[in-house]
């Protein structure tokens, strides 16, 4: 796979490393999935699961990157956390869509972002069962495999196809369902794929007009948010705020504002 051209040698290096790490982890997850895969631990609730493969993939990614850039920091879903001294931090979700993976559904991904002094400058999302890798460098556009991608032209809101996700805490999920119930009559339809990183990349590739979700962590969105923005989408949280645990919204221009406004009106960020 060709690497995005950039005049910054550091960004070229970070992108190449992210692509290689994501590819290695993706192949491990795809080819190494045991037939008797089970739950290794739970997180926010008994249905928010971690498998042995999540843990193995994060160890592979962090080990690969630390060997090549030992002074960098890490933030990973399965526990990797270090400050580093280089100003570069890797934000890693080794398996986004764990429940899909556990059940043998294809919508799962490996998400790796590199941040420089707190700003995301490289994003890579690999979806092995799709045979797809989405990537972006800050200011360099977004790519799906080797093809440049742009988000769709904005439709009227009532013709917009929007994805979302649901939290694993019952009370939060119940509230999210109530918000979706109010939102559905305003849209073409709602989709629920199960991987935030894939949903953000689908906005970038023109497969969705928008996406929103409450309860996402930095590793869920860091890479996909950059890819969506570099494809021309707008991203944010509540009005005037960046994406956050309270709310993440990504949509094509023309849909973003109305969708964000409805989510604010419906109280999508809290019970």
N, C-alpha and C positions, 0 to 999 in steps of 0.2 A: 504494500500500500504506500503510495506517495505521501510525503509529509507536507503539510501546508507551508508554503514559502513565507518566510518572515525575515526581516532585516536584523532581528535580534537573535544572536546566536544562542543565548540562554533559553529563549522561548522555543527555539527549534530543538534544543536538547531536551527540554522538559516534555515537549509534545512527543518526541520519539520514544522517550522512556515510558510515558503514560500509555502510548499505543502498544508497546511491547509488553508492559505489565498487564494491561487489560486483556490482551490476546492470550497470554499465558494462563491467566486466571480463568478466562472464558473456556479455554480448552480443558483445563482441569475440571471445571464444573460440568461441562458438557460430556466429556468422555469418562470422567471418574465417578459419576453419580452411581452409588450402589443401589442395587435393586431393593434392598431392605432399608433404604434411607429412613432415619427416624429423627425425632426431635431431641436435640442435645440440651436445650435450655429454653426458658421463656423470658420475655422482656416485660412489656407493660401489662400483659395479661396472659392467661393460660393459652390463648389462641394467637399470641404474638410470639412467633417461634424463632429459634436459631437452630440450624442443623450443623452437624460436624463439617459440612462442606463450606458453610459461611466462614467458619473459623480457619479452615485450611486455606481458603482463597485469600483471606486477609493476610495470613502469615506469608503466603507466597508473594503477594504484592509488596508488603512492607519490607520483606527480606530482600527482594529484587531491587527496590528503590534505595534502601539504606546501604546496600553494598556499593551502589554507584554514586550516591550522593549522601554520604554519612552525616553531613552537617544539617540536613533538612529536618523539619518537623513533620509530625503526622497527626491527623485526626481521623480515626476509623470507627465504623459502627460497632465492631466487635471488640473494642477496647484499646486499640492503638492510640496512644496519646503522648506526644513529646513536643517540646518547644522548638528545639533546633537553634542554630546560630547563624544560618545563612540568609534569613529573610524569606525563605521558601517553605511553604507548608503544603503537604499533600493531604487532600480530603478524600477519603476512600469509603465507598460502599461496595464491599466485595461481592454482594449478592442482593441486588434490589429486586424484590419480588420473591422473597423466600417461600411464602405459602404456595405461590404458583409452582416454584421449583419442587417443593415437597410433593405436590400432587401430580407432577409430570406435565404441567401446562407450560407452553412455550414462552410466555411473556415474562422474562426475567432478564437481568442485565448486570454488568459490572460497570461501576461508575468511578472515575478517577479525575480529580481536579487538582491543579497546581495553583496555589495562591502566592503572590509576591507582595510582601508587606500588607497582607490582608485583602488584597484584590485578586479575584480569580482571573488568571491570565491564560490558562489552558484547561480544556475540558474534553474528556473522552468517555463515551458510553458505548459499550459493546453488548450487543444482543445476539449471543451465539446461535440460538435456535432460529433466528431470522437471517443469519449470515450477514449482519449489518454492524458497522461501526460508525457512529456519529462523532464528529470532532470539531473543535474550534480553537483558534488562538485569538486573543483579544485584538480586535481591529482587523482580523484577517478573513472574516466570513466563516460560514458554517459548511460542513461537508458531510455527506452520507456516503461511506466508502470513498471513492475518489470523485464523486459528483458534487459540485456546489449546489446547495439547496437554499430556497427562500420560502418563507411562510406564504400562505394563501392570500389572495386579495380578500378584503373584508366583505362578508355578506351582511345583510341586515341581521340583527340579533336573533330574530325569530327563525332564521335559517342557519344559525350557527350550530355546529357539532362540537360539543364540549365534553371533556373527560374530567373525572374526579376520582377520588379515592376515599376509603373509609377507615377510620381509626379502629384499633383493636380493643379499646376500652369501651364497654357496652354503652355507658351513658353518653360518651362523645359520639359514638357511631349513630346512636338513636337521634341525637340532635342533627347530625349531618344528613341523615335520611329525611328529616323534616325540612331542612333547607333545600335539598334536592327536589322534594315534592313541590315546593313553591316555585322552584326555578324551571322545572321541566316545561310548563306551559309557555314559558318565555323563549324557548329554544327549539331548534330542530329536534335535538335529542341529546341524551347524556350517555357516555360510555364509561365503563369501569374496567381498566386493564390490569391493574395490580402492581405496576412498577412506575413510580413517579418519574424516574429518569427516562424511561421509554416514552411516557406521555409527553414530557417536555421536548424530546427529540421528534416526536410525531407532530407537535406544533411547528417545529422548525422545518420539517419536511413537507408541510402542507397537507398532512393527513387529518389534522384536527384544526378547528378554528380557535380553540381555547382549552384551558385546563385550570383547575383550581383544587386546592386541598388544604385542610387544616391539620396541624400536628406534624409537619415535616421537620426533619433535622438538617443541619448543614450538609451532611454527607448525601442526603437524598436529592438535594437540588443543586449543589455547587456546579457540577459539570453541565447538567442539563439546562440550567438557567443561562449559562454563557452561550451554549449552543443555540438556544432559542433566540436570545438577543442578537447574536451574530447573523441569524437568519432573518432578522427584521422584526421579530416579535417584540412586544412590550412585556415586561415582567415587573412584579411588585408584590406588595402585601396589602394591608389596609391602605386607603387613600393617603398618599404622601409618604408611604413607608416602603422599605425594601421587603423582599420575601422573608418570611419569618415563621417561627413555630405557630404563631397565631393564624396566619393565612399566607398562602402562596398562590399567586395568580399569574398566568402567562397566556397571552392571546395575540391575535393579529391586531394591528392598529385599526381602530374602528369598532372592534368588539371588546377590546380590553377595558375601556372606560365604562361602557354600559354594564358589562359583566361585573366589574369591580363594584360599581354602584349598587347593583342588585344584591351582591353578596354582603355589602355593608348594610343595606336596608334590612336584609333578612337575618342579620346577626350571625354570619357564618363563622365568626372567629370565637364564639363563646356559647356556653349552654344557655 
